[in-house]
Amino acid sequence: MNKLPINELPELARQLRRDVIKMLMISKSGHSGGPLGLADIFASLYFHLMKIDPTKPTMEERDFFFLSAGHLAPIWYATLARRGYLPISELTTLRKINGRLQGHPAPAKTHGLPGIEIASGALGQGLSIGVGCALGLRLDKKPNHVYVLCGDGELNEGQIWEAMMTAGHHKVDNLICIVDRNFCQIDNRTEKVMELEPLADKWKAFNWHVLECNGNDIEQFINTVNQAKELRGKPKVILAQTFMGKGVSFMEDDYKWHGVPPSEEQGKQALGEIAPTKYGDFVEFEWEKVLVA
């Protein structure tokens, strides 16, 4: 599948949300809230913004993507499958023993997936890796862009701030960090666990260009990324406000869905709220034949 026009991305994002729900229902394990909230961002990156080729996942001219918050893997796996990096049917193997779709992502060379550069999951490390990658590309005078996606709760990690300082000092302007600003983390609202605001001012103080947008508005997010690409002289961060559990009424904006999969009844309700798409589901449950979507 080639680059999609912007007006087709919302339906693709809806399909990714359906994929995530089905994967979690089958595995009975995994994270619901964050992956659902990020469907619009992943659809935009992988189907419109990034320079990638699923048939040549290690091509030198590719853009690099690092998922620092590895527990968000279900939305990444669904995106990689829909983009052609793996069979869509393999989404049924999430968190299965000896499968490639483990709870935290790993690259192909360690029995993981093509399109994944490094193993991730230990929070706080991804931005440092992205800074190193971006610096290496700049030294080699290559035009590739580097994207790193962090959770806002992940910003509690001290290594994030060390990476911010390093990137700002070295003016790594081929790096774009996207912060999933959903104000939720595993055990409460972010501002109750460890207050982050004024978050934009903090990034600015570390010598970053700071942009903010609605991460669930695809057109706005794409415009913001394109704006970030044009900025020079500093690394760029996009504070993308999203809703945890986006698209499912009983999950939206509720931190308690950070790391909980839906039960069968909850999954039925979620799939009833997320309308089917032209892309088609990778598995059909018997009860779906009578489910009113």
Secondary structure, DSSP 8 states (H G I E B T S, - for coil): -----GGGHHHHHHHHHHHHHHHHHHHT-S--HHHHHTHHHHHHIIIIIS---TTSTT-TT--EEEESSGGGHHHHHHHHHHHTSS-GGGGGGTT-TT-S--SS--BGGGT-BTT--S---STT-HHHHHHHHHHHHHHTT----EEEEEESGGGGSHHHHHHHHHHHHHT-TTEEEEEEE-SEETTEEHHHHS---SHHHHHHHTT-EEEEEETT-HHHHHHHHHHHHH--SS-EEEEEE--TTTT-TTTTT-GGGSS----HHHHHHHHHHS---TT--S---GGGGS---
